[in-house]
Amino acid sequence: MHKRWLTAIIVAGLWCGTAAAIDLGAYVRADKFGDVMLSPGGDYLAATVPADGFTAVIILRTDDNTPVGNLRPPLNSHVFNMHWVNNDQVMFGLAQKFGTRDAPWATGELLTLDARTGRPELLVGYRDLGLRVRPKYRTSAAAFLSDALPGDDAHVVIAVGGSRLDANGYAAQLELASGKQRLLARAPMPGASYVVDARGDVRFVQGVGTDNVRRLYHRNGGDWVLVNDEKRSGRGEAALGFSADGQLAYLLSEQPSGPDAIVSWNPATQERKVVLRDEVVDPARLIHRPGSTVPVGALFLGNTAHTRFFDENSDEARLYRSLEAAFPGRAVFVTSSTRDGRRLLVETGSGSNPGEFYLYDRDRNQARFLMARSEWIDPQTTASVRPVLLKARDGLQLHGFLTVPHGSTGRDLPMVVVPHGGPIGVFDNGSFDHENQLLAAAGYAVLQINFRGSGNYGRAHSHAAQKQWGRAMQDDVTDATRWAIAQGIANKDRICIYGASYGAYSALMGAALEPGLYQCAAGYVGVYDLPLMFADGDIQDRAAGMTYLREWLGDPATLAAVSPVNLADRIKVPVFLAAGGQDKRAPILHSERMEAALKRAGTPVESLYYKTEGHGFYTEAHRSEYYGKLLAFLSRSLGGKTATAAGSKGKAP
């Protein structure tokens, strides 16, 4: 047995002592609810319900939460983009993903669920989905909801893609009762989405071509006119909506430096004006005037979640300030409202609270609790989440979050560094995270850093990651780890690095490039052989995917030097690998090659593979086994708590 591995086991035994084991049940269970939306008449709630391998939708009566209808899609299918299209029907699409860490892939099917009858309807699609209903409009092309047309209960506007990925599509008005379509506009590009004004006219079309370049077009009753071409302007832009009088359009516009801005644009005069911009972070969620589609502000996910408005003296701004005062320390967001704007569905949450939903009556100034996303979690006993700010070695400012065990002083702690997956455009935002809470319950501080390439901090921060896998991106993670040591947060002799997908790559690269900094490394559904990404997996299947790989990773001939599979002899600490045999994003071959290379190098390595799982484990029993093994692995190097043999359904401690 490896001498250092044996020493770690002995020392871990001394550290663990008789510490109580963790009941995994509270941490591996799926949330009871995901998104929740209030119907335009206020009579019903529609909620997504996560489960093992699928996400369902349920309709409840608002007054007593009595279920009146539900739909369970096939395995690996998930309800998404849910909107009420009238007071009785909720419309949604389906997306497929093969694992909890997988990026959802929209199937292009459109369905409704009726609150009065409890019956589903497949409006546009190509499968029967096992629901015993046939599509009203059968097509191999993909369809997506563009606008629910408030005030028109009989129609919606949909975007229909071409039957091939490189074919242009069109926008159509869809009659809900019959499924009949009326052509509204044809797109000048493939993969397009549309923005509709209050009259139901299609005014904007936007999309990304196979060259990965974003383009935005506008029209006002005539031909499409190019508003922005990212290749020419050096910035991406997207249309968000229109002012109440329809004269101004609002665009999300990238800036040469710093975060994105929301700008108003007058199509008649071409005048542009910045109406909202945070000093640090991009807009995360658009805030609309209740009962309308008119943008009035945005939620920002910075060091703390906060809202800002085009007019800070507006009724909407005063409404949010009142709600935020009622829920101190939490992010507040109105997900939906009645058509008259008098009753609102309010979502609240924080790093310590997974989320709660309230029905707010503006006339009575009362908020009634409806449901909790994870009711078995007690926010009073969860770990705290704190923002961190530091500078990378080249001066780039880095933001992140530190999760600290409940009741801890936050000093001299064993620490797990967790780089996020993605990596481009993805970011850690300090919201509640079951995995981080589990690690904190085991006694660890958890450090997350939004290294270059992460989203939320503007175009320049994201684009600083081009061709920097294993280089400056990895240096950012290293610099954050050393910062935590220098601040007295982390015990320098008790630090491990762990991540999933790209985060797993970063974990193994950290162990290879920084000998002595980490005491162990763990990778979950990771990529470890970068040239293999150009030959195996689902990214390179599309022309846009190959463009992405070459632009962001670089020439595959140069990537062997920054592939952990080729650096196994430099990894001198224990490693734990886990992967799924059905993983299309990070095929299991990456993990198998990494494990074989580590064994050849004499590095202690253990693994956990499930042939039936994909990019992240769906089955609760598999997640329990995985996290049990992960905690045991970390404990041998860091001395934290381990898990009970089988997680129960109890509350989190």
Disulfide bonds with the S-S distance in Angstrom:
Cys496-Cys520 1.85
